[in-house]
Amino acid sequence: MNITIPPILFYALGALLVVFGTLRAWTLGRRRSDRELEPDTPARVQERKRHLTFGIVWVAMGLFLIVSTLGVIKMRGFF
C-alpha cells in the first residue's frame, strides 16, 4: 500500500520554516540597545546568539525542503 503525500504540504511546511526562522533570527537574534533598560549580560548574549543560529538553521531547512520538493535536488538511493 502506497501513500501519496501532496507536494503542497511540503511547500507550505518549507514556507512556514522560512518565515518563522526569519522572524526568529530578526526579532530575537539581534540587540536593540535603544529598547533595553538593563545592561547586556553574557547570558543574554548567548541567548541571542542561539536564537540567531537556529533561525538561520530553520531558514536553511525550509529552503532545502522547498528546493528538494521542486525536484531540483534529486534524492537517489534513499527510496
Residue frames relative to the residue before (quaternion, step in Angstrom):
aa qw qx qy qz dx dy dz
M 1.0000 0.0000 0.0000 0.0000 0.00 0.00 0.00
N 0.1443 -0.7933 0.5893 0.0513 3.55 -0.72 1.11
I 0.2007 -0.7526 0.6173 0.1111 3.52 -1.07 0.83
T 0.1873 -0.7826 0.5872 0.0871 3.54 -0.79 1.03
I 0.1804 -0.7763 0.5986 0.0807 3.55 -0.68 1.13
P 0.4282 -0.7131 0.4801 0.2787 3.61 -0.72 0.97
P 0.5410 -0.6624 0.4128 0.3133 3.60 -0.95 0.84
I 0.5381 0.6307 -0.4107 0.3795 3.60 1.16 -0.45
L 0.5807 0.5796 -0.3666 0.4388 3.58 1.15 -0.59
F 0.6949 0.4649 -0.2727 0.4760 3.58 0.92 -0.89
Y 0.6135 0.5313 -0.3446 0.4717 3.59 1.09 -0.67
A 0.6705 0.4968 -0.2960 0.4647 3.58 0.93 -0.90
L 0.6567 0.5004 -0.3100 0.4715 3.58 0.96 -0.84
G 0.6504 0.5084 -0.3094 0.4721 3.59 0.99 -0.80
A 0.6529 0.5061 -0.3138 0.4682 3.57 0.98 -0.82
L 0.6383 0.5173 -0.3276 0.4664 3.59 1.00 -0.76
L 0.6458 0.5130 -0.3209 0.4657 3.58 0.97 -0.81
V 0.6579 0.5004 -0.3155 0.4662 3.59 0.94 -0.82
V 0.6890 0.4868 -0.2934 0.4497 3.58 0.82 -0.95
F 0.7359 0.4159 -0.2509 0.4717 3.59 0.74 -0.99
G 0.5990 0.5391 -0.3624 0.4682 3.60 1.14 -0.49
T 0.6432 0.5067 -0.3129 0.4813 3.56 1.03 -0.79
L 0.6545 0.5050 -0.3113 0.4687 3.57 0.95 -0.85
R 0.6511 0.5155 -0.3193 0.4564 3.59 0.97 -0.84
A 0.6851 0.4733 -0.2903 0.4715 3.58 0.86 -0.91
W 0.7017 0.4854 -0.2787 0.4408 3.59 0.94 -0.88
T 0.7744 0.3698 -0.2102 0.4683 3.60 0.78 -0.93
L 0.7808 0.3353 -0.1840 0.4941 3.59 0.89 -0.88
G 0.7027 0.5067 -0.2651 0.4234 3.57 1.16 -0.45
R 0.7091 0.4058 -0.2797 0.5042 3.59 1.19 0.08
R 0.4234 -0.6970 0.5240 0.2457 3.52 -1.21 0.55
R 0.1067 -0.7671 0.6309 0.0472 3.54 -0.91 0.99
S 0.2163 -0.8373 0.4903 0.1084 3.53 0.12 1.30
D 0.6218 0.5502 -0.3564 0.4285 3.62 1.10 -0.49
R 0.7133 0.4302 -0.2559 0.4906 3.62 1.18 -0.41
E 0.6355 0.5485 -0.3306 0.4313 3.59 1.20 -0.26
L 0.3191 -0.7574 0.5461 0.1623 3.54 -1.01 0.89
E 0.7317 0.3916 -0.2162 0.5143 3.56 1.10 -0.71
P 0.5507 -0.5961 0.4506 0.3719 3.59 -1.14 0.47
D 0.5934 -0.5931 0.4220 0.3434 3.53 -1.25 0.50
T 0.1603 -0.7809 0.5989 0.0763 3.58 -0.90 0.94
P 0.6305 -0.5470 0.3746 0.4038 3.62 -1.14 0.42
A 0.6151 0.5485 -0.3533 0.4428 3.60 1.07 -0.61
R 0.6698 0.4823 -0.2988 0.4789 3.59 0.99 -0.79
V 0.6045 0.5379 -0.3527 0.4699 3.58 1.08 -0.66
Q 0.6605 0.5027 -0.2981 0.4713 3.59 0.94 -0.89
E 0.6458 0.5208 -0.3169 0.4596 3.58 1.00 -0.81
R 0.6594 0.4952 -0.3066 0.4754 3.60 0.94 -0.86
K 0.6386 0.5262 -0.3226 0.4597 3.57 1.01 -0.80
R 0.6454 0.5134 -0.3147 0.4699 3.59 1.02 -0.79
H 0.6537 0.5031 -0.3168 0.4682 3.60 0.94 -0.84
L 0.6509 0.5093 -0.3159 0.4660 3.58 0.96 -0.81
T 0.6663 0.5111 -0.3024 0.4509 3.58 0.89 -0.94
F 0.7333 0.4131 -0.2552 0.4760 3.58 0.76 -0.95
G 0.5582 0.5607 -0.3974 0.4650 3.61 1.17 -0.34
I 0.6576 0.4879 -0.3006 0.4890 3.57 0.99 -0.82
V 0.6242 0.5282 -0.3357 0.4676 3.61 1.04 -0.74
W 0.6457 0.5135 -0.3250 0.4623 3.61 0.94 -0.82
V 0.6484 0.5081 -0.3207 0.4675 3.58 0.96 -0.85
A 0.6580 0.5052 -0.3133 0.4623 3.59 0.92 -0.85
M 0.6521 0.5038 -0.3191 0.4680 3.61 0.96 -0.81
G 0.6591 0.5094 -0.3113 0.4573 3.59 0.96 -0.82
L 0.6611 0.4911 -0.3101 0.4749 3.58 0.96 -0.83
F 0.6331 0.5192 -0.3309 0.4692 3.59 1.02 -0.76
L 0.6528 0.5126 -0.3182 0.4581 3.59 0.95 -0.82
I 0.6631 0.4923 -0.3069 0.4732 3.59 0.95 -0.82
V 0.6899 0.4817 -0.2881 0.4572 3.59 0.84 -0.96
S 0.6787 0.4781 -0.3052 0.4666 3.60 0.93 -0.78
T 0.6319 0.5142 -0.3342 0.4739 3.60 1.12 -0.55
L 0.6169 0.5443 -0.3395 0.4560 3.58 1.11 -0.63
G 0.4876 -0.6732 0.4296 0.3529 3.57 1.15 -0.50
V 0.4020 0.7117 -0.4804 0.3177 3.58 1.25 0.19
I 0.7338 0.2830 -0.1735 0.5927 3.56 1.04 -0.82
K 0.2293 -0.7798 0.5701 0.1193 3.58 -0.66 1.09
M 0.2083 -0.7721 0.5925 0.0966 3.56 -0.78 1.08
R 0.0265 0.8184 -0.5710 0.0592 3.56 -0.08 1.25
G 0.8015 0.3301 -0.2318 0.4415 3.50 -1.11 0.69
F 0.5981 0.5701 -0.3798 0.4158 3.60 1.18 -0.10
F 0.8097 0.1953 -0.0889 0.5462 3.59 0.99 -0.75
